[in-house]
């Protein structure tokens, strides 16, 4: 399954959560983002899943070889954003759920 299809399946699932909105129109950072109460928690960028997680969790994922720090083409990797390729063994669904929990600040799933 292509990255866009995988992400679309996640969008379909997570928009059922109260407060979550799907990617919308527009350009630039966050145009392909899932948001909770207006705050981005997951997006698809250049066929990679990008999720917002605590910096220590991002460090651990990078350390285990399951992704890299996201850089929004500004030359500075973002410490709380993980970029994950489609061939990673990590579960996209679990990471999106974890990102939602982190950004929202409470358990919902």
C-alpha positions in Angstrom: 0.0 0.0 0.0 1.3 3.5 -0.9 2.1 6.0 1.8 -0.8 8.3 0.8 -3.3 5.4 1.0 -2.0 4.4 4.4 -2.3 7.9 5.7 -5.8 8.3 4.2 -6.9 5.2 6.1 -5.6 6.8 9.3 -7.4 10.0 8.5 -10.6 8.1 8.0 -10.1 6.4 11.4 -9.0 9.4 13.5 -11.5 11.9 12.3 -14.0 10.0 14.4 -12.2 11.3 17.5 -14.0 14.4 18.9 -11.9 17.5 18.1 -9.9 15.9 15.3 -10.1 17.5 11.9 -8.8 16.1 8.6 -6.2 17.7 6.3 -7.6 20.8 4.6 -7.0 23.0 1.7 -4.1 25.4 1.7 -0.3 25.3 1.2 2.8 25.1 3.3 3.5 23.4 6.6 0.5 21.4 7.8 -1.5 21.3 4.6 -1.7 17.5 4.9 -2.1 17.4 8.7 -4.5 15.8 11.1 -5.2 18.3 13.9 -6.7 18.0 17.4 -8.4 21.2 18.5 -6.4 23.1 15.8 -3.0 21.6 16.7 -1.1 19.4 14.3 -0.3 15.9 15.6 0.3 13.9 12.4 0.8 14.6 8.7 2.1 13.1 5.5 5.1 14.9 4.0 7.0 13.7 1.0 5.5 10.2 1.4 6.6 10.0 5.0 4.5 9.9 8.1 5.4 12.8 10.4 4.2 12.8 14.0 4.7 15.1 17.0 6.0 13.2 20.0 8.0 14.1 23.2 11.6 14.8 22.3 12.8 11.8 24.4 10.5 9.5 22.4 11.8 10.9 19.1 15.3 10.3 20.3 14.5 6.7 21.2 12.8 6.0 17.9 15.8 7.5 16.0 18.2 5.5 18.2 16.4 2.3 17.3 16.6 3.1 13.6 12.9 3.7 13.2 12.9 7.2 11.7 14.6 10.5 11.7 14.0 14.0 13.0 11.7 16.0 10.7 13.1 19.0 8.9 10.6 21.3 7.3 13.2 22.3 4.6 14.6 25.0 6.9 17.9 23.3 7.7 17.0 22.7 11.3 15.6 19.4 12.4 12.6 19.7 14.8 13.2 18.0 18.2 9.6 16.9 18.8 8.8 15.7 15.2 9.6 12.2 13.9 9.6 11.4 10.2 9.0 7.8 9.3 9.4 6.1 6.0 6.8 3.7 4.7 9.2 0.7 5.0 9.8 1.2 8.7 8.6 -1.6 10.9 7.0 0.8 13.4 3.2 0.9 13.4 1.9 4.1 11.8 -1.4 3.7 13.6 0.2 3.4 17.0 2.4 6.4 16.4 -0.5 8.5 15.3 -2.4 7.5 18.4 0.6 8.3 20.5 1.0 11.7 18.8 -2.7 12.5 19.3 -2.4 11.6 23.0 0.8 13.7 23.3 -0.7 16.8 21.6 -4.1 16.5 23.3 -2.5 15.9 26.7 -4.8 13.0 27.7 -5.6 9.4 26.9 -8.4 8.8 24.4 -7.7 5.5 22.7 
